[in-house]
Amino acid sequence: MRGQDRIAVIDLANLHLLKNQKVYVVACWTAQILGRASANIARCYLGYDKHVIVWLIEPYAAHLESCVNKGILTMLDTPGCPIEHARQLIIDEYNHWIDYFTVGAGAFDLQSRAFAADLRHNRDALARVFGDGTATLTN
């Protein structure tokens, strides 16, 4: 996982820093190696398995943000929300906006449909929870 200036913050050499931690990462490809490697180290790990496609054009950026942040905001607002449930809420949020921009009121041009396709890609890039799917922010 890389921080500002692409400097490694957590990598396989210092994976021990995740011991018993609850990790929720909104970054491309982090689950591919770190998620799997930390499955028996971190309490739980949720991240993306592939590249995430980002739209900075409004109003699309706000909808993407609602998908990406749905899980962590729910966990913060709902004490006791398990990370596996939060993951499902992320998927549900993606599905809501995919439908809206594909067949709903937001499906009015090619750009909307392209955005829906990118949301579908991002939804499918979300990895399974590694570790304890019942972990919450408070336990």
Number of C-alpha atoms within 10 A of each C-alpha: 17 12 9 7 6 8 9 11 11 16 15 12 7 10 15 14 14 19 14 14 16 19 19 18 17 16 17 18 20 23 28 14 13 20 27 18 16 24 18 16 19 21 20 26 31 25 24 23 22 18 14 20 15 14 16 10 8 9 9 18 14 13 16 24 13 16 22 23 15 20 25 20 12 18 18 13 10 12 12 15 19 20 26 21 18 22 23 14 18 22 20 15 21 25 17 14 22 24 16 16 24 20 13 12 9 15 18 12 10 11 12 17 19 15 23 25 16 18 25 18 16 23 21 15 19 24 20 18 23 23 20 17 18 15 19 21 16 10 9
